[in-house]
Amino acid sequence: MRKEFSNIIERIATADKQVIFLTGDLGFMALENIRDAIGNRFINMGVSEQNMISVAAALATEGLVPICYSIAPFIVYRPTEQIRLDVCLHNLNVKIIGNGGGYGYGIMGATHHALEDIAVLSSFQNMKCFIPFCNEDVENTINAMFSYKGPSYLRLGFGIKPVNLSISSFQPIRNILKGNDITIVAMGPVVLNAINVIIADRVSADVFVVSELPIVDINEELKQSIKKTGKLLIMEEHVQHGGIGEHLALKLFSAQVTCSFKHLFAVGYPGGLYGSQAYHQQQCGLDVESLLLTIKSMLNE
Amino acid sequence: MNDNLKEIRKSCILTLLSLYKKANAGHIGSSLSCLDILIFLYFKQLNAADKFVLSKGHAAAALYTVLAKAGRINKKLLDSFYMDGTFLAAHTPCNRQIKEIIFGTGSLGHGLSLSSGLAFATKFTNKKYNIYTILSDGDCDEGSTWEAALFASQHKLSNLIAIIDNNGLQGFGRTTDVFDLEPLVDKWESFNFDVYVATNGNDFNSLEDTFNQLDFNNNKPKCIIANTTKGNGVSYMENKMEWHYLPMSDEQFQQAIKENQ
């Protein structure tokens, strides 16, 4: 998604001279196009994420539109207090971009993963988190993010859209595939694993993606889907607490929607072992083979 | 010299002590430490377009007092200090409801970054202003302060003036015992700041001498190390760490007032 991101931001920042791009010393072979296009409005802020976020907050008070970029764990956790106080409590228009959400950086190891980013940020005042589910969805999502003039976070990952899937316009919760036997709700590109199962095994699943958190409301389409299928599988490359599982469960419980329920989430590092993103997905039951077994067992209930 | 500032100070310190007494609140020593700097800034130094960030947000009452005295906030607001439903809590508000308070603070280590950002913004907005910020010595323990220092000098933020309220006492000890900041001048100079020392940061003449030396043409951010006294002006509070926290008894309040009439 990084390529799509840099192309879209290049376009936005070229057109809007108020946009200031700040990077935490990352972006080699990825952001050069933005740097070349906007000159002195592209600033390498060094490895100083705390300062970067506070500087961005200050720029926003002057009507500028700062974008802060780093890999997801570095842009979220190191400057968490700066995000909470200087950006969120002051309700400032700062765009925070985290590349490689979840286990995206795979064998780089635990320091480079962001499994709790949505839990942390979606709990802050005024913050909206945006999560595209495939490369082709990045533009949609960035447009939604830029239409919100408050604190926001973009969680980028890696994912290529299956050829037959069409991308609908942005909504916080969107149906991306229609079916009758099970409802699947996912956050981010891990949904593509489920879609692979569905396509290969001709499962009739109603698939939704959550593209914005916190979830303000569950739409009628999702409610009706769950009532129709009676089976809900939620999946996310994020820890159990504070992800879409908890957010949705609360809303569904409040709306008195009941169903058979299974939640697949990031379990951390069982045995203290590391590997590729695919390896970690397998550990969490989020890979294609595990998902096939889970979905089949839910269908047979 | 500066007799008018002394008159203003007299009025401000009575207001400040009364605010703290009515609220039965602490942080008095911290406010008294930088009250004179705030008065100097708002009554002598700041131009109309200039900006200010109080990095040591626990001295908020001193800022509220001076803003009210300068007519920059409604005096009536002070009546709500520390009360339920107020804009004026113990630390500065983060709600952007008071135009004069651009940023709420209270967690140390934010002010220099925020001020650097405001200073840096002028490169894109073409506005002309200086940005002043007061840091505590505790602020200088925070790593983010030094991140900001690297940033400010790299980008030659000559419109940034950091003032260190160097009273030698921090939250739970003397700076010499916790983290000795000396040599403080060398530290800021090594970060490529243009450094000045106000030998007595509680004296308007010393402050005036120092501020008059500021060189705005050398492309460097500036740092004024203001040597101050915590609890300045109230004999039993001066240089005592406990006055970071304690509220005044009735007798102590009366004595503090008496010493400043």
Chai-1 contact restraints between the chains, C-beta under 6 A:
chainA,res_idxA,chainB,res_idxB,connection_type,confidence,min_distance_angstrom,max_distance_angstrom,comment,restraint_id
A,S48,B,E147,contact,1.0,0.0,6.0,A-B,restraint_1
A,Q50,B,S144,contact,1.0,0.0,6.0,A-B,restraint_2
A,Q50,B,E147,contact,1.0,0.0,6.0,A-B,restraint_3
A,N51,B,S113,contact,1.0,0.0,6.0,A-B,restraint_4
A,N51,B,S144,contact,1.0,0.0,6.0,A-B,restraint_5
A,N51,B,E147,contact,1.0,0.0,6.0,A-B,restraint_6
A,N51,B,A148,contact,1.0,0.0,6.0,A-B,restraint_7
A,N51,B,F151,contact,1.0,0.0,6.0,A-B,restraint_8
A,S54,B,H110,contact,1.0,0.0,6.0,A-B,restraint_9
A,S54,B,S113,contact,1.0,0.0,6.0,A-B,restraint_10
A,S54,B,L114,contact,1.0,0.0,6.0,A-B,restraint_11
A,V55,B,S113,contact,1.0,0.0,6.0,A-B,restraint_12
A,V55,B,S116,contact,1.0,0.0,6.0,A-B,restraint_13
A,V55,B,G117,contact,1.0,0.0,6.0,A-B,restraint_14
A,A58,B,L114,contact,1.0,0.0,6.0,A-B,restraint_15
A,A58,B,G117,contact,1.0,0.0,6.0,A-B,restraint_16
A,A58,B,L118,contact,1.0,0.0,6.0,A-B,restraint_17
A,L59,B,G117,contact,1.0,0.0,6.0,A-B,restraint_18
A,L59,B,A121,contact,1.0,0.0,6.0,A-B,restraint_19
A,T61,B,I102,contact,1.0,0.0,6.0,A-B,restraint_20
A,E62,B,A121,contact,1.0,0.0,6.0,A-B,restraint_21
A,E62,B,T125,contact,1.0,0.0,6.0,A-B,restraint_22
A,L64,B,F124,contact,1.0,0.0,6.0,A-B,restraint_23
A,L89,B,C94,contact,1.0,0.0,6.0,A-B,restraint_24
A,H90,B,C94,contact,1.0,0.0,6.0,A-B,restraint_25
A,H90,B,R96,contact,1.0,0.0,6.0,A-B,restraint_26
